[in-house]
Amino acid sequence: MQNIPEIENLIKLISKLPGLGPKSAKRMILKMINNRQELLKPLAQNLSDLFKNVVRCKICGTLKSNNNLCDNCEDKSKKFNKICVVENISDQWAIESSSIFQGYFHILGGTISNSSSQNKEDLLINSLMERIVRDNIDEVILATSATVEGQTTAFYIQDSLKKTNIKISKLAQGLPVGGEIENLDDGTLISAFKNRKKIESY
């Protein structure tokens, strides 16, 4: 293979994306090079626009355009009394596509883990508490994954809310042990939401 730094660097970057390795990256790059005007040029422009204009909301954690209100937490035309807490934006998208939940989302951006550099402050948990009060929320649905990290995070949030009178529930049957929200099919998500169970205070 020719030693072209631009291509080598791009292969390394694309190989870091989920589900893609060096071979897939090479095929993608060749396809783009062979279609410079139709693929490569607009892709480069869109990636530049994405980098400049799309940011994470500092209140709820979802994605939004730089200069626009966040539809998830700042659009006052929508009034809900529930917040669904998820780990990642991909989890939010999975639940939205199932159409089972009508309410606000709160995207933590990760989980609490002793083996990770993820900081509790980075997970927007304080922001979650503020939103609950500000938006008169009646129920918090903990939709973290069934992994050890996901359950640890859910327990931490539950513990943080124990002095409030708010209803706290978690997804129920249909969510397999070790399962991640974004990988579940719509039927499983619907079952998990419909059969969610209230978490009793202790």
N, C-alpha and C positions, 0 to 999 in steps of 0.2 A: 504493500500500500504506500502511496505517495506520502511523504512527510510534509504536510501542509498544516502549520500551526493553527490556523483558524478552524480547520476541520477537526483536528485533534482535540482542541479545547471544547468545541461544541459537542463532540462525542462524549467527553467526560461529563459535561453538564447534563446532557439529555439522559445519560445512563443513571443519573441520580434520581430520576423521576420514577414513581411507583410502577412496577410491572415492565420496566424497560431495561434492557442490558445493552452492551456495546454493539451487538449485531443489529438489534432493532434500531438503535440510534443511527448506525451507518446507513441503513436502508432509508430511514426518514430523511437524513441529510442529503443523500443522493437524489431522492425524489424532489426535494426542495430546490436543489441546484439545477436539476433538469427542467424545473418549472419556475424559473426565477421571477417572472412577472406575475404569474397566477398564484404562486404560493409563497415564495421566499420574501418578496418585497412587502406584500400586505401582512405577512406574519411578523416580520421585523417591526413594521409600523404599529401593529396591534400590541405587540409585547412592550414597545416603548410607551404606548398610551396606557397600558395596564400598569406599568411601573410608576408612571407619573400620577395617574388619576384614581386608582383603586386602593383604598386603605381599609384597615380594620377599625370598626367603630370602637371608641374608647369606653363606651357605656355598656353595650351589649355583646361586643365581640364579633359581630357579623361583618360582611364586606359592604362597603358603600363607596359611592363616588365622592371624591375629595370635597366638592363644593355643595353637595346635596344633603338634605336631611336623611337620616337613616330610617327607612321604611319600618324596620323592626321595632324600634324603641322610641322614635321621636315624632312619628306621624300621628297627630292627635285625631285624625279622622277615624282611626281604628282604636276601639276601646275594648280590651279584654280583661278578664279577671284571673287568667292563668299564665304562668311562665313555665316553659319546658326548658330544663337545663341539660345541655348536651356538651360533649367534649370538643367536637370539631365542627367546622362549617359543613363538611361532607355529611355529618349526621343530621344537621338541620335540613339539608337538601333532600336527604332520604325520607325524612318524616314529612316534609312538605309535599313531596311527590305522591305520598300515600293518601293525602287529603284527610287523614284521620284526626289531625289536631288543628284547632282554631284558637290561636292565642299568641302570646309573645314567645320569642326564643331568647335564651341567654347562652352564648357560646363561650365556654371556659378557655378554649385554646390549648387544652392538654389535660393532664391529670396530676394529682399529687403522688410523687414517688420518691422513696428514699434514695433510689439509685439514679435519679435524674436531677439535672440542674434546674428543673421546673420549680419556680418559686410560687408559694401560695399567693403572693401579691400579684403575680403575672396572670392569675386565673380569673381576675375580675370578680372575686367573691364579694368584696366590699361594695362594688357597684351593684351586684345582685341584691344585696340588702337594701341599698338606697332605692332601687327600682321597686321593690316590694312595697315599701312605704309610700313612695311617690305615686304609684299607679294603682293603689288600693287592691293589691293582689290577694286573692282568696286561697289559691292553691299553687304550690310549687311541685312540678313533676320532675323527679330525678330520672333522667334518661341517659345516664352514663352506662358505659359498657359493663358486661358481666365479668370483666377481668379483675384481678386483684387491685390494680391501680384505680380502675373505674369505681369499684365498690368502696375503696378507701376514700376517694374523693367525695362520693355520695355521703358517706358517713360523716366526713368533715363538715359538709354543708348542712346536713341534718343537725349536727351538734351546734353549729353556728346559729341555727334558727330555733333552738329548743326553748328560748325564752319568749318567743312570739306565740301567738294563738293561731298562726297560719296552718292550713292543712298541708301536709307533706306526703306525697305519694311516690311510688316507684313502679316501673314497668314490671308486669307480672309474667304469667306463663307465656311461653312462646319465645322468650329470650333465653337462648341456651347459655350454659356456663362457659365463660371464656369468649362469648360472642361479642362482636362489635356492631354498633347500630348501622353503620353505613353499608354493611354486607348483608343485612337482613332483607328479605323480600317483603312486598307490601302486605301480604296476608299475615305474616308473622308480626309485623309492626302493629297492624290493626288489632290483632289479638292481644298483644302486649299492652297497648293503650287502653283498650276496653276493659281489660281485667286488672288494671293497675290497682294496687292496694295502698291504703293509708298506712303511713308509718306512725306508730304510736310513740308518744314521748316517754322518756324513762326518768 
